[in-house]
Amino acid sequence: MGKLTFIFPRFKYVAGDFSIGLAYLSSYLKREIPDIEISMIDTTFNPLDDYVSEQLRKLKPDIVGIYMDTLMSEDALRMAKLAKASSAYVVAGGPHASILPQAVINNEYVDAVCVGEGEVSLTELVREYFGKRRFETIQGIWHKTGGKAIENPSRHYIEDVDNLPFPDIDIYDVEQYIKNFIQLDSYNPNLRGLSVIVSRGCPFQCSYCQPTLSKVLGKKFRIRSPRNVVDELKQLKKKYNVEAIYFQDDTLTVSKKWIIELCELMTRENPGVVWACNTRADVIDFEMLRKMKEAGLVKLKVGIESITDRIRNDIYKKAITVDQINELIQNGRSLGIQVTGFFMLGAPTETEKEIIETIRFASRSDLSEANFSVTVPLPSTVLFQMAKDNRWVLPENFRDYDYYHAVRPPITDQDVSAKKLELYKKLAYLAFYLHPKRTLHTLRLVSGRGTLKKTIQKLMRF
């Protein structure tokens, strides 16, 4: 039929996962349009514009699909210009394109935007591109007619996620990602690991995510069957000899019934992997943790964000108590499960005293690991709208929506400066990893060859 090339425009932070979403698009397209030729230009390990141009000349794609999140968006539009120079039809998709489709389609180098889940929309778009080009018939996209941007009706989300084929991760250099897998490095940095996604949609209301997340993947939580998930794990074990899996889902433990069924199936059939996942402190209990441990769970990641109720619940809308946080940490410790806490510093109106309280809690807690990032009101989120309504300061450039570094200006007049916020973030890491209870763990992180390499990769973000 023709050629389609995806571009994953990561030009920073090698230590990261590939876009599983693009891999799902590839497998779905190959199933529905068997004669389509699909390729990938991934800049993670070749972060050069010249590399992209060279690959475009070599591949000569008819259509180029570009992944866009907010932090990558400026790089993505630069890639769109390169793709357009090669005479390709340019389609943008991903979180940023889904929440700001009109801004993206108005770029002169973008021909269409897929909003939300793209499997069906992109498949129909490809068929129409090589057919009668009736783009107005496709739900879930923006397109251009005579240079004018047109918004089509939205598309319903995919209800039966078991019907999706397993993601086509072979479009990436899988071995490179296995070598750079960092999600379980504190447990064992030498494990061959990959990430998977088994659910879509989020029912929670965190102000730094919603309603943006719902615009991308819907509010309704949809999850693959335990049988389907275990079959994919077995396939990854057989094909790539993986030893570790990271469930990339925002919250794997939304359904207690489902997680117990999954763990019992994993325990019976033993796919041969240890694993880690994300959770919330209010949707997990000791029974679930015990089952998860039996099934191979070695690491649990939980969003704590702030230890002060005002910031965590009034600003971030987490609706989680300190008692729930402490209970989760202690349950993990009692079962020998590593618990990683995620924290955000610099919320609008957050005082230095509140920042210090969060740092103090983290360092004195029984957490195995901690990640400290900078609060950034991402476009279309409740936090972003709060900033706009209060006429607070927002970054002018999307590259400054960087939660790894304090490059944005203070959001309110009362907020600490970017320079001081960056200092607090660094002090938070020092206070946490140099605390006496973690001395041996920290020494191990900087002594072993494999561990040191992974640690350096992480530090490059900060």
Secondary structure, 3 states (H helix, E strand, C coil): CEEEEEEECCCCCCCCCCCHHHHHHHHHHHHHCCCEEEEEEECCCCCCHHHHHHHHHHHCCCEEEEECCCCCHHHHHHHHHHHHHCCCEEEEECHHHHHCHHHHHCCCCCCEEECCCCHHHHHHHHHHHCCCCCHHHCCCEEEEECCEEEECCCCCCCCCHHHCCCCCHHHCCHHHHHHCCCCCCCCCCCCCEEEECCEECCCCCCCCCCCHHHHHHCCCCEECCHHHHHHHHHHHHHHHCCCEEEECCCCCCCCHHHHHHHHHHHHHHCCCCEEEEEECCCCCCHHHHHHHHHCCEEEEEEEEECCCHHHHHHHCCCCCCHHHHHHHHHHHHHHCCEEEEEEEECCCCCCHHHHHHHHHHHHHCCCCEEEEEECCCCCCCHHHHHHHHCCCCCCCCHHHCCCCCCCCCCCCCCCCCHHHHHHHHHHHHHHHHCCHHHHHHHHHHHHCHHHHHHHHHHHCCC
